[in-house]
Amino acid sequence: AKRATDKSQEAGLDETASDTSESSPLASREASDTDLKGLADDASTKHSNKASGEQPIKPKTLKERAKVPVSLYVTLANIFALQYAAGIWSLETLSDWKNSMLSSGYAARDALIYLRGLMESVASGKVDDWKEVVFVSIVSLLIASTLYVLIIAPFRAGFWTGPRTSKHKIHRYMGMAYLIQYFAAWIEFVRNYDDLNSKDSVLPHFIAINGLIQGWSAFFSFKVLPDLDDPGYYSDQAVASRTFVHENIFFTLLASWGSVYYNETWRDNLQSSLLGQVMEAMWVFFPYVMVRPFFPTTSFSSAGSGRRSRSERNETFYRYGTLAVKFFYLWAKYFLGFLVNSLWLLKGTTPEQSKFLKGMFLLNLGTVSIAIFLHTLRFKKVLPAKLTFSIYLLQIYATFSAIPLAFDLFASHGKLCGMMLLGILANMTRKREVHAAWCCLMLYVIKFRRDIEW
């Protein structure tokens, strides 16, 4: 017990250092690899399954952790095949990326000029429309809060400057590139969507590839993270397990597929070749059957089961938060995944619905990688634990706010929605063969039953 207490204090993660409303918003010290190694050794050797009473897990050596998993080759093969079949490899793609970044930069500059003019009007009392002032103020506050959480606070904590930036450079600066591109993509979507280039923007694909680089660089850079079924994410004291980081790469790969399939030009290219049609069938109907098994799986039921995973004070908050994430996962897997991909395959959306779905995808695209970044902010004590987890919950549940807006979309495709509900029931059996049978049924009724009006 004394040794465990000493390790906890040595890592700076004892209960007195856990999340409190009085804690400083910025780190007094930055968690190091030594801290991570201490947590990994402690978690791997002393973590046990509460329900089954299993023996402690023997930790892997760093040499064993450095081995290249098969999932890396699966990732590379899928990305190269997708890009080749979709016709992404061209100078035109790079030119489109450059134009999108420039146009977003100019739009941001124009917005700042407009905001300055509006504030000058308020200061001089020459305001024609106060509703406009209130609306712009609320939007500006939300944007400023987002910039503080994702850019300003990490910058002040030394994420991209200072003595520690000599380590893990790829991971650090590709993370900055990810955030810059993600903000640019939203500016382009809001301001320039009606432009032909913006409707088929290449930015989401570059963001998704950036996310894959982030995921794999984290996997290989932080080999001292514990290999546990407990994700470590849904807690205020534990560090994210390496298993969870590895698992999250699958969902980033899924987002990479979406970044190609949501682009009309690239989708048409996929559907015009045999390789593209094979990739389409695999990712629309069988991603969890043919690709998911190459990646590890963490369990929601194991969340918080680590010996020092959650503080007693925050146990209830994280238990209900984990249930909320589990519910979102089912909604996203079937209605934001299978249903939307099926709609693109069937060409069953109006221009307005297409814009709505692309906005939803952009929101979910950022969720996958930014979720891990929020955990990093918590672990390094840049922001309080409950705050970062609450931001994550708000980000994923923002998709539910779209249900009223998407009512006509769901109502006009009732049969597809019925198939998704059937899929959720199949998922709840927790049997892979049942889910695989549902996927085969989806393939049959959508691809071969031409008599069904979806």
C-alpha positions as CSV (number, residue, x, y, z in Angstrom):
1,A,0.0,0.0,0.0
2,K,2.8,2.4,0.8
3,R,4.6,1.6,-2.5
4,A,1.3,2.3,-4.4
5,T,0.9,5.6,-2.5
6,D,4.5,6.6,-3.3
7,K,4.0,5.8,-7.0
8,S,0.7,7.8,-7.1
9,Q,2.4,10.8,-5.5
10,E,5.5,10.4,-7.7
11,A,3.3,10.5,-10.8
12,G,1.4,13.5,-9.5
13,L,-1.9,11.7,-9.9
14,D,-2.8,11.0,-6.2
15,E,-6.4,11.8,-5.2
16,T,-5.4,15.3,-4.0
17,A,-4.3,16.1,-7.5
18,S,-7.5,14.8,-9.2
19,D,-10.1,17.0,-10.6
20,T,-11.4,19.7,-8.4
21,S,-13.2,22.9,-9.2
22,E,-10.5,24.8,-7.4
23,S,-7.6,23.3,-9.4
24,S,-5.5,25.5,-11.7
25,P,-6.6,25.5,-15.3
26,L,-3.0,25.3,-16.4
27,A,-0.4,22.6,-15.5
28,S,2.1,23.3,-12.9
29,R,4.2,20.5,-14.4
30,E,3.9,18.4,-17.5
31,A,3.4,14.7,-17.2
32,S,6.4,12.9,-18.5
33,D,7.2,9.5,-20.0
34,T,8.4,8.5,-16.5
35,D,4.9,9.2,-15.1
36,L,3.4,7.1,-17.9
37,K,5.8,4.2,-17.3
38,G,5.0,4.2,-13.6
39,L,1.3,4.1,-14.4
40,A,1.7,1.4,-17.0
41,D,3.8,-0.8,-14.7
42,D,1.3,-0.3,-11.8
43,A,-1.8,-0.8,-13.9
44,S,-0.5,-3.8,-15.9
45,T,0.7,-5.8,-12.9
46,K,-2.1,-5.0,-10.4
47,H,-5.2,-4.5,-12.6
48,S,-7.6,-7.5,-12.3
49,N,-11.1,-8.3,-13.5
50,K,-13.4,-7.6,-10.7
51,A,-16.1,-9.9,-12.0
52,S,-14.0,-13.0,-12.7
53,G,-11.1,-12.5,-10.3
54,E,-8.4,-13.1,-12.9
55,Q,-4.8,-13.1,-12.0
56,P,-2.8,-9.9,-12.6
57,I,-1.8,-9.3,-16.2
58,K,1.9,-9.7,-16.9
59,P,3.2,-6.4,-18.5
60,K,4.8,-6.6,-22.0
61,T,8.4,-5.5,-22.4
62,L,9.1,-2.3,-24.5
63,K,10.6,-4.6,-27.2
64,E,7.3,-6.5,-27.4
65,R,5.3,-3.3,-27.5
66,A,7.5,-2.0,-30.4
67,K,6.4,-4.8,-32.7
68,V,4.4,-3.7,-35.7
69,P,0.8,-4.9,-35.5
70,V,-1.1,-6.4,-38.5
71,S,-3.6,-3.5,-38.2
72,L,-0.9,-1.1,-39.5
73,Y,-0.7,-3.0,-42.8
74,V,-4.5,-3.2,-42.9
75,T,-4.6,0.6,-42.5
76,L,-2.0,1.3,-45.2
77,A,-3.6,-1.2,-47.7
78,N,-7.0,0.3,-47.3
79,I,-5.9,3.9,-47.6
80,F,-3.8,3.3,-50.7
81,A,-6.5,1.2,-52.3
82,L,-9.1,3.9,-51.5
83,Q,-7.0,6.8,-52.8
84,Y,-6.1,4.9,-56.0
85,A,-9.6,3.8,-56.8
86,A,-11.1,7.2,-56.1
87,G,-8.5,9.0,-58.2
88,I,-7.1,11.1,-55.4
89,W,-3.5,10.9,-56.4
90,S,-3.1,14.1,-58.5
91,L,-1.7,17.6,-58.4
92,E,-5.3,18.8,-58.7
93,T,-6.0,17.4,-55.3
94,L,-3.1,19.3,-53.7
95,S,-4.2,22.4,-55.6
96,D,-7.7,22.0,-54.2
97,W,-6.3,21.7,-50.7
98,K,-4.2,24.8,-51.1
99,N,-7.2,26.8,-52.5
100,S,-9.5,25.6,-49.6
101,M,-6.9,26.6,-47.0
102,L,-6.4,30.0,-48.6
103,S,-10.1,30.7,-49.0
104,S,-10.8,29.8,-45.4
105,G,-8.0,32.1,-44.3
106,Y,-9.5,35.0,-46.3
107,A,-12.9,34.2,-44.9
108,A,-11.6,34.3,-41.3
109,R,-9.9,37.6,-42.0
110,D,-13.1,39.1,-43.4
111,A,-15.0,37.8,-40.4
112,L,-12.6,39.6,-38.0
113,I,-12.9,42.8,-40.0
114,Y,-16.7,42.5,-39.8
115,L,-16.6,41.8,-36.1
116,R,-14.4,44.8,-35.5
117,G,-16.8,47.1,-37.5
118,L,-19.7,45.7,-35.5
119,M,-18.0,46.4,-32.2
120,E,-17.2,49.9,-33.3
121,S,-20.8,50.5,-34.1
122,V,-21.8,49.2,-30.6
123,A,-19.3,51.5,-29.0
124,S,-20.5,54.5,-30.9
125,G,-24.2,53.6,-30.3
126,K,-24.9,53.4,-34.0
127,V,-26.5,49.9,-34.1
128,D,-29.3,49.3,-36.6
129,D,-30.1,45.7,-35.5
130,W,-29.5,44.6,-31.9
131,K,-30.6,41.1,-32.7
132,E,-27.6,40.8,-35.0
133,V,-25.3,42.0,-32.3
134,V,-26.6,39.5,-29.8
135,F,-26.4,36.6,-32.3
136,V,-22.8,37.5,-33.3
137,S,-21.8,37.9,-29.7
138,I,-23.0,34.4,-28.8
139,V,-21.3,32.9,-31.8
140,S,-18.1,34.8,-31.1
141,L,-18.2,33.6,-27.5
142,L,-18.6,29.9,-28.6
143,I,-15.7,30.2,-31.1
144,A,-13.5,32.0,-28.5
145,S,-14.2,29.2,-25.9
146,T,-13.3,26.5,-28.5
147,L,-10.1,28.3,-29.4
148,Y,-9.1,28.6,-25.8
149,V,-9.7,24.9,-25.0
150,L,-8.0,23.6,-28.2
151,I,-5.3,26.2,-29.0
152,I,-4.6,28.8,-26.3
153,A,-4.6,26.6,-23.2
154,P,-2.3,23.9,-24.8
155,F,0.0,26.6,-26.2
156,R,0.3,28.3,-22.7
157,A,1.0,24.8,-21.2
158,G,3.9,24.3,-23.7
159,F,2.5,21.7,-26.0
160,W,4.2,23.3,-29.1
161,T,6.8,25.5,-27.4
162,G,9.3,25.1,-24.6
163,P,11.9,22.4,-23.6
164,R,9.7,19.4,-24.1
165,T,9.0,20.0,-27.7
166,S,12.2,18.2,-28.8
167,K,10.4,14.9,-28.0
168,H,7.6,13.4,-30.2
169,K,7.8,16.1,-32.8
170,I,5.7,14.4,-35.4
171,H,2.9,13.8,-32.9
172,R,3.0,17.3,-31.5
173,Y,3.1,19.3,-34.8
174,M,0.8,17.1,-36.8
175,G,-1.6,17.6,-34.0
176,M,-1.4,21.4,-34.5
177,A,-1.8,20.8,-38.3
178,Y,-4.9,18.8,-37.6
179,L,-6.5,21.6,-35.6
180,I,-5.7,24.2,-38.1
181,Q,-7.2,22.2,-41.0
182,Y,-10.2,21.3,-38.9
183,F,-11.0,25.0,-38.2
184,A,-10.4,25.7,-41.9
185,A,-12.8,23.0,-42.9
186,W,-15.6,24.5,-40.8
187,I,-15.0,28.0,-42.1
188,E,-15.1,26.7,-45.7
189,F,-18.3,24.7,-45.0
190,V,-20.1,27.6,-43.3
191,R,-19.0,30.4,-45.7
192,N,-18.3,28.8,-49.0
193,Y,-20.3,25.6,-49.3
194,D,-22.3,26.8,-52.3
195,D,-19.1,27.1,-54.2
196,L,-18.6,24.0,-56.4
197,N,-15.2,23.3,-54.9
198,S,-16.5,23.5,-51.3
199,K,-19.3,20.9,-51.9
200,D,-16.6,18.4,-52.8
201,S,-14.0,19.7,-50.4
202,V,-10.8,17.7,-50.1
203,L,-10.1,19.1,-46.6
204,P,-12.0,16.3,-44.7
205,H,-9.8,13.7,-46.3
206,F,-6.6,15.5,-45.4
207,I,-7.9,15.9,-41.9
208,A,-8.7,12.1,-41.7
209,I,-5.2,11.2,-43.0
210,N,-3.7,13.6,-40.4
211,G,-5.8,11.8,-37.8
212,L,-4.4,8.4,-38.8
213,I,-0.8,9.8,-38.5
214,Q,-1.7,11.1,-35.1
215,G,-3.1,7.7,-34.0
216,W,-0.2,5.6,-35.2
217,S,2.4,8.1,-33.9
218,A,0.8,8.0,-30.5
219,F,0.7,4.2,-30.6
220,F,4.4,3.9,-31.3
221,S,5.6,6.9,-29.3
222,F,3.9,6.1,-26.1
223,K,4.7,2.4,-25.7
224,V,4.6,2.7,-22.0
225,L,0.8,3.1,-21.9
226,P,-0.9,0.1,-20.2
227,D,-2.5,-2.7,-22.3
228,L,-5.8,-3.0,-20.5
229,D,-9.5,-3.7,-21.4
230,D,-10.3,-0.7,-19.3
231,P,-10.1,2.2,-21.9
232,G,-8.8,4.6,-19.2
233,Y,-10.6,7.4,-21.0
234,Y,-13.8,7.4,-19.0
235,S,-12.1,8.3,-15.7
236,D,-10.5,11.3,-13.9
237,Q,-7.3,9.6,-12.8
238,A,-6.3,6.8,-15.2
239,V,-4.3,7.3,-18.4
240,A,-5.8,6.1,-21.6
241,S,-4.8,2.5,-22.3
242,R,-2.7,1.7,-25.3
243,T,-5.4,-0.7,-26.3
244,F,-7.9,2.2,-26.4
245,V,-5.5,4.3,-28.5
246,H,-5.0,1.4,-30.9
247,E,-8.8,0.7,-31.1
248,N,-9.5,4.4,-31.9
249,I,-7.4,4.1,-35.0
250,F,-10.1,1.9,-36.5
251,F,-12.7,4.7,-36.1
252,T,-10.2,7.1,-37.6
253,L,-9.9,4.7,-40.6
254,L,-13.7,4.6,-40.7
255,A,-13.7,8.4,-40.9
256,S,-11.1,8.2,-43.7
257,W,-13.5,6.1,-45.7
258,G,-16.3,8.7,-45.1
259,S,-14.0,11.5,-46.2
260,V,-13.7,9.7,-49.6
261,Y,-17.3,8.5,-49.9
262,Y,-19.0,11.8,-49.0
263,N,-17.1,13.4,-51.9
264,E,-19.3,13.0,-55.0
265,T,-16.5,13.1,-57.5
266,W,-14.5,10.5,-55.6
267,R,-17.6,8.3,-55.0
268,D,-18.3,8.3,-58.7
269,N,-14.7,7.2,-59.4
270,L,-15.0,4.4,-56.9
271,Q,-18.2,3.1,-58.4
272,S,-16.7,3.1,-61.9
273,S,-14.0,0.5,-61.2
274,L,-14.0,-3.1,-59.9
275,L,-11.5,-2.3,-57.0
276,G,-13.7,0.7,-56.0
277,Q,-16.9,-1.4,-56.0
278,V,-15.2,-4.0,-53.8
279,M,-14.0,-1.3,-51.4
280,E,-17.5,0.2,-51.4
281,A,-19.2,-3.1,-50.5
282,M,-16.7,-3.8,-47.8
283,W,-17.0,-0.3,-46.1
284,V,-20.7,0.2,-46.6
285,F,-21.8,-3.2,-45.4
286,F,-18.9,-5.1,-43.7
287,P,-16.5,-2.7,-41.9
288,Y,-17.1,-4.3,-38.6
289,V,-16.8,-7.8,-40.1
290,M,-13.8,-7.5,-42.4
291,V,-11.7,-4.7,-40.8
292,R,-12.7,-4.3,-37.2
293,P,-11.3,-7.7,-36.1
294,F,-7.7,-6.5,-36.9
295,F,-8.0,-3.9,-34.1
296,P,-8.3,-4.6,-30.3
297,T,-11.5,-4.0,-28.5
298,T,-12.0,-2.3,-25.1
299,S,-15.2,-2.8,-23.1
300,F,-17.6,-0.2,-21.8
301,S,-18.3,-2.6,-18.9
302,S,-14.6,-2.5,-18.0
303,A,-14.5,1.3,-18.0
304,G,-13.4,2.5,-14.6
305,S,-12.5,-1.0,-13.3
306,G,-8.8,0.0,-12.7
307,R,-7.7,0.2,-9.1
308,R,-6.9,3.9,-9.4
309,S,-9.1,4.7,-12.4
310,R,-11.8,7.0,-10.8
311,S,-11.9,9.0,-7.7
312,E,-14.7,8.2,-5.3
313,R,-16.1,11.8,-5.7
314,N,-16.4,11.5,-9.5
315,E,-17.5,7.8,-9.7
316,T,-21.2,8.6,-10.4
317,F,-20.4,11.3,-12.9
318,Y,-18.2,9.0,-15.0
319,R,-20.5,6.0,-14.7
320,Y,-23.4,7.8,-16.2
321,G,-21.2,9.6,-18.7
322,T,-20.0,6.2,-19.9
323,L,-23.6,5.0,-20.3
324,A,-24.2,8.1,-22.4
325,V,-21.2,7.3,-24.6
326,K,-22.4,3.7,-25.0
327,F,-25.9,5.0,-26.2
328,F,-24.3,7.4,-28.6
329,Y,-22.1,4.6,-30.0
330,L,-25.2,2.6,-31.1
331,W,-26.8,5.7,-32.6
332,A,-23.7,6.6,-34.5
333,K,-22.8,3.1,-35.7
334,Y,-26.1,2.5,-37.3
335,F,-27.8,5.8,-38.1
336,L,-24.7,8.0,-38.8
337,G,-22.8,5.1,-40.3
338,F,-24.7,2.3,-42.0
339,L,-27.8,4.4,-42.8
340,V,-25.9,7.4,-44.3
341,N,-23.6,5.3,-46.3
342,S,-26.6,3.4,-47.7
343,L,-28.2,6.7,-48.7
344,W,-25.1,7.7,-50.6
345,L,-25.1,4.3,-52.3
346,L,-28.7,4.7,-53.3
347,K,-28.4,8.3,-54.3
348,G,-31.3,9.0,-52.0
349,T,-30.6,12.5,-50.8
350,T,-31.7,16.0,-51.9
351,P,-29.1,18.8,-52.2
352,E,-30.2,20.2,-48.9
353,Q,-30.0,16.8,-47.2
354,S,-26.5,16.3,-48.7
355,K,-25.3,19.5,-47.2
356,F,-26.8,18.6,-43.8
357,L,-25.1,15.1,-43.9
358,K,-21.7,16.6,-44.8
359,G,-22.0,19.0,-41.9
360,M,-22.8,16.1,-39.6
361,F,-19.8,14.2,-40.9
362,L,-17.5,17.1,-40.3
363,L,-18.7,17.2,-36.7
364,N,-18.1,13.5,-36.2
365,L,-14.7,13.6,-38.0
366,G,-13.3,16.0,-35.4
367,T,-14.8,14.0,-32.5
368,V,-12.6,10.9,-33.2
369,S,-9.2,12.6,-32.8
370,I,-10.1,15.6,-30.7
371,A,-11.5,13.2,-28.0
372,I,-8.0,11.9,-27.5
373,F,-6.6,15.4,-27.4
374,L,-9.1,16.3,-24.7
375,H,-7.9,13.3,-22.7
376,T,-4.3,14.6,-23.1
377,L,-5.3,18.0,-21.7
378,R,-6.8,16.2,-18.7
379,F,-3.9,13.9,-18.1
380,K,-1.4,16.8,-18.3
381,K,-3.6,18.9,-16.0
382,V,-4.1,21.6,-18.5
383,L,-7.8,21.5,-17.9
384,P,-9.9,19.8,-15.2
385,A,-11.0,16.2,-15.9
386,K,-14.8,16.8,-15.6
387,L,-14.5,19.7,-17.9
388,T,-12.7,17.9,-20.7
389,F,-15.1,14.9,-20.5
390,S,-18.1,17.2,-20.4
391,I,-16.8,18.9,-23.6
392,Y,-16.5,15.4,-25.2
393,L,-20.1,14.5,-24.3
394,L,-21.4,17.9,-25.7
395,Q,-19.4,17.3,-28.9
396,I,-20.9,13.8,-29.5
397,Y,-24.4,14.7,-28.4
398,A,-24.5,17.7,-30.7
399,T,-25.4,15.1,-33.4
400,F,-28.7,14.5,-31.6
401,S,-29.7,18.1,-32.0
402,A,-29.9,17.3,-35.7
403,I,-32.7,14.8,-35.3
404,P,-35.5,17.4,-35.7
405,L,-33.7,18.9,-38.7
406,A,-33.3,15.4,-40.2
407,F,-36.9,14.4,-39.6
408,D,-37.8,14.6,-43.3
409,L,-34.8,12.5,-44.1
410,F,-35.7,9.7,-41.7
411,A,-39.4,9.9,-42.5
412,S,-38.8,9.6,-46.3
413,H,-36.6,6.5,-45.7
414,G,-38.7,4.6,-43.2
415,K,-37.6,1.1,-44.5
416,L,-33.9,2.0,-44.1
417,C,-34.6,3.2,-40.5
418,G,-36.3,-0.1,-39.8
419,M,-33.3,-1.9,-41.0
420,M,-31.1,0.2,-38.7
421,L,-33.3,-0.7,-35.7
422,L,-33.0,-4.3,-36.6
423,G,-29.2,-3.9,-36.8
424,I,-29.2,-2.4,-33.2
425,L,-31.1,-5.4,-32.0
426,A,-28.6,-7.7,-33.7
427,N,-25.8,-5.7,-32.1
428,M,-27.3,-6.1,-28.6
429,T,-27.0,-9.9,-28.9
430,R,-23.2,-9.4,-28.7
431,K,-22.7,-12.1,-31.3
432,R,-20.5,-11.4,-34.3
433,E,-22.2,-14.0,-36.4
434,V,-25.6,-12.3,-35.8
435,H,-24.2,-8.9,-36.9
436,A,-22.5,-10.5,-39.9
437,A,-25.9,-12.0,-40.9
438,W,-27.5,-8.6,-40.7
439,C,-24.8,-7.1,-42.9
440,C,-25.4,-9.8,-45.5
441,L,-29.1,-9.1,-45.3
442,M,-28.4,-5.4,-45.9
443,L,-26.2,-6.2,-48.9
444,Y,-28.9,-8.4,-50.4
445,V,-31.9,-6.1,-50.0
446,I,-30.0,-2.9,-51.1
447,K,-27.9,-4.2,-53.9
448,F,-30.0,-7.0,-55.4
449,R,-33.7,-6.3,-54.5
450,R,-34.3,-3.6,-57.1
451,D,-38.1,-3.9,-56.5
452,I,-37.8,-2.3,-53.0
453,E,-38.3,1.5,-53.0
454,W,-36.0,2.8,-50.3
